[in-house]
């Protein structure tokens, strides 16, 4: 959530941000209109309350008609104050709704652009690796031939966009999860296993609501939401809390199933690249504002280490203003190469949210014991998303006979098994 004082003091700065992010400027205009009316009424209410207080002190000393006239006038003033207070509350709620729909301000280091075409490739890793002497298969072809993913029965028991991991497919997913969690533990992250269902305050806190509410699954009866990403429950662990300065930074990693409607999926979408339920390992940091962008680089390195350990070719993309997520101030995407698909697949987005999420979730720290508390900065990144990472493993490690070699780092988690065949 943006600081209301920032919007008031520099609306043109916010307007430029909205324009760079491909958002309508009408939201800003609506905020300024509502806020102007709100401030005007608050000023009038404060003035009338001052007059009423002065009159209350003076009335006991008055007599006759003068006293009765003053009492009658203060009744009218009190009625007007009541009307003002009610309208102020209504305007306050409307203004809050508008602010919840305003995206974060991009950092100055973020390139200005309108789409993914304007993203910048920061670097690549491992792209000169394996060369195939056969035509590599797509992951769903490998999966069906090896009987490790059952798409038909996933659709039968739930619907399109769901799948069943089977045999070595399920074991590979579990091995990847354990490998990631163990690696992040060594990197200094505390492992968390939070609930997979969250309340409305939690999805508001990280910025999924109301902007992305149509992408989430809502349990209407209980007004609860299926976890869209572990960023939501993990970040909200510290909702309404104040840290001491020396407690920061705090680093968490978490594994959870995630649920999204994935509006881009259609009947022609095959495989597990875009699905409605998927496992993911998440990285979350609570940090001091003065070094949050430096620690974003650290978080990104920690996520990259997973791909390097798996020896999967990948590239790092710095997203432009028009391609960033709603809550982000700066985002790097890690994209693994899938030779069967001949595509770069996003397996992680590593973002700095500055104080945007912390304002919504009311997460603060105290710079010094005697000073007023301030908002922390939050960071988040996938470490990594499982389905697309599995796709990259299957397609990069496939063999001419249709088998899949298990990456060296995963073999201890699969009891030494070397081949899926």
C-alpha positions in Angstrom: 0.0 0.0 0.0 1.3 3.4 -0.9 1.9 6.1 1.8 -1.0 8.5 1.6 1.3 11.4 2.5 3.4 10.5 -0.6 0.3 10.6 -2.8 -0.7 14.0 -1.4 2.7 15.6 -1.6 3.7 14.4 -5.0 0.8 13.2 -7.1 2.6 13.7 -10.3 5.3 11.3 -9.2 2.6 8.7 -8.6 0.9 9.5 -11.9 4.2 8.9 -13.8 4.6 5.6 -11.9 1.1 4.5 -13.0 1.7 5.5 -16.6 5.0 3.5 -16.6 3.2 0.5 -15.2 0.4 0.6 -17.7 -2.2 1.4 -15.0 -5.1 3.9 -15.4 -4.5 7.3 -13.9 -8.2 7.5 -13.1 -7.5 5.8 -9.7 -5.2 8.6 -8.7 -7.7 11.2 -9.8 -10.4 9.4 -7.8 -8.1 9.3 -4.7 -7.3 13.0 -5.0 -11.0 13.9 -5.3 -12.1 11.8 -2.3 -9.1 12.9 -0.2 -9.8 16.5 -1.0 -13.4 16.2 0.1 -12.3 14.2 3.2 -9.8 16.8 4.3 -12.3 19.7 3.7 -14.9 17.9 5.9 -12.4 17.0 8.6 -11.4 20.7 8.7 -15.0 21.8 9.0 -15.7 19.2 11.6 -12.7 20.2 13.7 -13.8 23.9 13.5 -17.3 23.1 14.6 -16.1 20.9 17.4 -13.9 23.8 18.6 -16.9 26.1 18.5 -19.1 23.6 20.3 -16.5 23.3 23.1 -16.1 27.0 23.4 -19.9 27.4 23.6 -20.2 24.6 26.2 -17.8 26.7 28.4 -19.8 29.9 27.8 -23.4 28.7 28.1 -23.4 28.4 31.9 -22.6 32.1 32.2 -25.4 33.2 29.8 -29.0 34.0 30.7 -32.4 34.3 29.0 -32.8 34.3 25.3 -29.1 34.6 24.7 -28.6 31.2 26.5 -31.5 29.5 24.7 -30.3 30.8 21.3 -26.9 29.5 22.0 -28.2 26.1 23.0 -30.4 25.9 19.9 -27.4 26.9 17.7 -25.2 24.2 19.3 -27.9 21.6 18.6 -27.7 22.5 15.0 -23.9 22.4 15.2 -24.0 19.0 16.8 -26.3 17.6 14.1 -23.9 18.9 11.4 -21.0 17.3 13.2 -22.8 14.0 13.3 -23.4 14.3 9.5 -19.8 15.2 8.9 -18.5 12.3 11.0 -20.6 9.8 9.1 -19.5 11.2 5.7 -15.9 11.2 6.8 -16.1 7.5 7.7 -17.7 6.7 4.4 -15.0 8.7 2.5 -12.3 7.1 4.5 -13.5 3.6 3.5 -13.8 4.7 -0.2 -10.3 6.2 -0.1 -8.9 3.1 1.5 -10.4 0.9 -1.3 -8.8 3.1 -4.0 -5.4 3.0 -2.2 -5.6 -0.8 -2.1 -5.8 -0.8 -5.9 -2.8 1.5 -6.5 0.4 -0.5 -7.4 3.8 -0.1 -5.8 6.3 2.5 -7.1 9.0 1.0 -9.3 12.6 1.5 -8.1 14.7 3.9 -10.2 16.8 1.0 -11.3 13.9 -0.7 -13.0 13.8 -0.3 -16.8 10.7 1.5 -18.2 8.8 -0.6 -20.6 5.3 -1.8 -21.5 5.6 -5.6 -21.8 8.0 -8.6 -21.4 9.6 -7.5 -24.7 11.2 -4.7 -22.7 12.7 -6.9 -19.9 16.5 -7.0 -19.7 18.5 -10.2 -19.7 21.1 -9.7 -16.9 23.0 -12.9 -17.5 22.7 -16.5 -18.5 24.1 -19.7 -16.9 24.9 -23.1 -18.4 23.5 -22.4 -21.9 26.5 -23.9 -23.5 25.8 -27.2 -21.7 24.4 -30.3 -23.1 23.9 -30.7 -26.8 21.4 -33.4 -28.0 22.2 -35.8 -30.8 18.5 -36.6 -31.1 15.3 -34.6 -31.1 14.4 -34.0 -27.5 10.9 -34.9 -26.4 8.5 -32.5 -24.6 8.0 -33.3 -20.9 4.4 -34.6 -21.3 5.6 -37.0 -23.9 8.3 -38.3 -21.6 5.9 -38.4 -18.7 3.3 -40.5 -20.6 5.8 -42.9 -22.0 7.4 -43.5 -18.6 4.0 -43.5 -16.8 5.1 -40.9 -14.2 2.4 -38.3 -14.7 -1.3 -39.2 -15.2 -3.1 -36.3 -16.9 -6.3 -38.2 -17.7 -7.0 -39.2 -14.1 -6.1 -35.8 -12.8 -8.8 -34.3 -15.1 -11.2 -37.1 -14.1 -11.0 -36.5 -10.3 -10.9 -32.7 -10.5 -10.9 -31.1 -13.9 -8.7 -29.5 -16.6 -5.5 -28.1 -15.3 -4.9 -30.8 -12.6 -2.7 -33.8 -12.8 -1.5 -36.9 -10.8 2.2 -37.5 -10.1 2.8 -41.2 -10.1 5.7 -43.5 -9.1 9.0 -41.9 -9.9 7.2 -38.7 -10.9 6.0 -38.3 -7.4 9.4 -39.3 -6.0 11.1 -36.8 -8.2 8.8 -34.0 -7.0 9.5 -34.9 -3.4 13.2 -35.2 -4.0 13.3 -31.7 -5.6 11.4 -30.3 -2.6 13.7 -31.8 0.0 16.8 -30.7 -2.0 15.5 -27.1 -2.1 14.6 -27.0 1.6 17.9 -28.5 2.7 19.8 -26.1 0.5 17.9 -23.1 1.8 18.4 -24.3 5.4 22.2 -24.3 4.7 21.8 -20.7 3.4 20.4 -19.6 6.7 16.6 -19.7 6.2 14.3 -21.0 8.9 11.9 -23.6 7.6 8.2 -22.9 8.0 5.2 -25.1 7.3 2.2 -22.7 7.5 -1.5 -23.4 6.8 -2.5 -23.7 3.2 -5.7 -21.7 3.7 -5.5 -18.0 4.6 -8.0 -15.3 5.6 -8.8 -12.1 3.8 -6.5 -10.0 5.9 -3.6 -12.2 4.7 -4.3 -11.8 1.0 -4.8 -8.1 1.5 -1.5 -7.9 3.4 0.6 -9.2 0.6 -1.3 -7.5 -2.2 -3.2 -10.4 -3.8 -6.5 -8.8 -2.8 -8.3 -7.1 -4.3 -6.1 -6.9 -7.5 -5.7 -10.6 -8.0 -8.8 -12.0 -6.3 -10.2 -13.5 -9.5 -7.0 -15.6 -9.8 -7.5 -17.2 -6.4 -9.8 -19.9 -5.1 -12.3 -18.6 -2.5 -14.0 -20.7 0.2 -17.2 -18.7 0.3 -18.8 -20.3 3.3 -15.8 -19.5 5.6 -14.5 -16.4 3.7 -11.1 -18.1 3.4 -8.8 -18.4 0.4 -6.7 -21.3 -0.8 -3.0 -20.4 -0.6 -2.0 -18.8 -4.0 1.7 -18.8 -2.9 3.5 -19.4 0.4 4.5 -15.8 0.4 1.0 -15.0 1.7 1.0 -17.0 5.0 4.7 -16.6 5.6 4.7 -12.8 5.3 1.6 -12.5 7.4 3.2 -14.5 10.2 4.3 -11.1 11.5 1.2 -9.1 10.8 0.6 -6.4 13.4 4.1 -6.9 15.0 7.0 -4.6 15.7 10.6 -6.0 15.5 13.6 -4.7 17.3 16.2 -3.5 14.9 18.7 -6.2 15.8 16.2 -8.9 15.0 16.4 -8.1 11.3 16.9 -9.5 8.8 14.7 -12.5 9.2 14.7 -15.2 6.5 12.1 -18.0 6.1 11.7 -20.8 3.6 8.4 -22.7 3.2 7.0 -25.5 1.1 3.3 -25.5 0.4 0.8 -26.5 -2.4 -0.4 -23.5 -4.2 -3.7 -22.9 -6.0 -4.3 -20.5 -8.9 -6.9 -20.2 -11.6 -4.2 -19.5 -14.2 -6.4 -17.6 -16.6 -3.9 -18.1 -19.4 -4.5 -21.8 -19.5 -6.7 -23.1 -22.3 -7.9 -26.4 -23.8 -4.7 -26.5 -25.9 -2.4 -26.2 -23.0 -0.6 -29.6 -22.4 1.5 -30.8 -19.6 2.3 -29.1 -16.2 3.7 -25.7 -17.3 0.5 -23.9 -16.5 -1.7 -25.7 -13.9 -4.1 -24.8 -11.2 -2.4 -26.7 -8.3 1.3 -26.9 -7.9 4.0 -27.3 -5.2 6.4 -24.5 -4.5 9.3 -23.7 -2.2 9.2 -20.1 -1.1 11.8 -17.6 0.2 10.7 -14.6 2.4 12.8 -12.0 4.1 12.0 -9.1 6.5 14.7 -6.5 6.2 15.7 -3.0 7.1 14.8 -0.4 4.5 18.4 0.8 4.0 19.7 -2.4 2.5 16.6 -4.1 1.1 17.8 -4.0 -2.6 21.2 -5.3 -1.6 19.5 -8.3 0.1 17.3 -8.8 -3.0 20.5 -9.7 -4.8 21.3 -12.2 -2.0 17.9 -13.7 -2.2 18.2 -14.0 -6.0 21.6 -15.7 -5.6 20.0 -18.2 -3.1 17.3 -19.1 -5.7 19.9 -19.4 -8.5 21.9 -21.8 -6.4 19.1 -24.4 -6.8 19.3 -24.3 -10.6 23.1 -24.3 -10.5 23.0 -27.4 -8.2 20.7 -29.1 -10.7 22.9 -28.0 -13.6 19.9 -26.6 -15.4 20.6 -23.8 -18.0 18.8 -20.6 -17.0 18.8 -16.8 -17.5 18.1 -13.9 -15.2 15.6 -11.3 -16.4 15.2 -7.8 -14.8 11.5 -7.0 -15.4 10.5 -3.7 -16.8 7.9 -1.4 -15.2 5.0 -2.8 -17.3 5.7 -6.5 -16.6 6.3 -6.4 -12.8 3.8 -7.7 -10.3 1.3 -5.4 -8.6 3.2 -5.2 -5.2 6.7 -5.2 -6.5 9.2 -2.4 -6.6 11.8 -4.5 -8.4 11.7 -8.0 -9.7 14.1 -10.5 -11.2 12.7 -13.6 -13.0 14.8 -16.8 -13.2 13.9 -18.7 -16.4 15.0 -22.3 -16.9 15.6 -23.6 -20.4 13.4 -26.5 -21.5 14.9 -28.0 -24.8 11.8 -30.1 -25.6 9.6 -27.1 -25.4 12.3 -24.8 -26.8 11.2 -22.3 -24.2 12.5 -20.3 -21.3 10.2 -21.2 -18.3 9.9 -18.8 -15.4 10.7 -20.9 -12.2 11.1 -18.0 -9.8 10.3 -14.3 -9.4 12.5 -12.6 -6.8 11.1 -9.2 -5.7 11.6 -6.4 -3.3 8.3 -4.9 -2.2 9.9 -2.0 -0.2 7.3 -1.1 2.6 4.3 -1.8 0.3 3.3 -5.1 1.9 4.4 -4.1 5.4 2.0 -1.1 5.3 -0.9 -3.4 4.4 0.1 -6.0 7.0 1.3 -3.4 9.6 4.7 -5.0 10.1 7.2 -2.6 11.7 10.5 -2.3 13.4 11.9 0.2 16.0 15.1 2.0 14.7 16.0 2.8 18.3 14.3 2.1 21.6 13.2 5.8 22.0 12.2 6.3 18.4 8.8 5.8 16.7 8.4 2.5 14.8 8.8 2.4 11.0 7.7 -0.1 8.4 10.1 -3.0 7.4 10.8 -3.9 3.8 9.8 -7.4 2.6 11.4 -9.6 0.0 10.1 -12.7 -1.7 11.2 -15.3 -4.3 10.3 -18.8 -5.3 13.1 -21.2 -4.5 11.7 -22.8 -6.8 8.3 -23.6 -8.3 8.1 -27.3 -8.7 6.2 -28.1 -11.9 8.3 -26.0 -14.3 11.5 -27.1 -12.5 10.4 -30.7 -13.0 9.8 -29.9 -16.7 13.4 -28.4 -17.0 14.9 -31.5 -15.3 13.0 -34.0 -17.4 13.7 -32.3 -20.7 17.4 -31.5 -20.0 18.2 -34.9 -18.5 16.3 -37.0 -21.1 18.1 -39.7 -23.0 17.8 -41.0 -26.6 16.0 -44.2 -25.3 13.3 -42.1 -23.6 14.7 -42.5 -20.0 15.6 -39.6 -17.7 18.9 -39.4 -15.8 18.4 -38.2 -12.3 20.5 -35.2 -11.4 23.4 -36.0 -9.1 22.2 -33.8 -6.3 18.8 -35.5 -6.2 20.0 -39.1 -6.0 20.5 -39.2 -2.2 16.8 -38.3 -1.9 15.9 -41.1 -4.3 17.9 -43.8 -2.5 20.7 -43.7 -5.0 18.5 -44.2 -8.1 20.2 -42.9 -11.3 17.6 -43.4 -14.0 13.9 -43.1 -14.4 12.9 -45.7 -17.0 
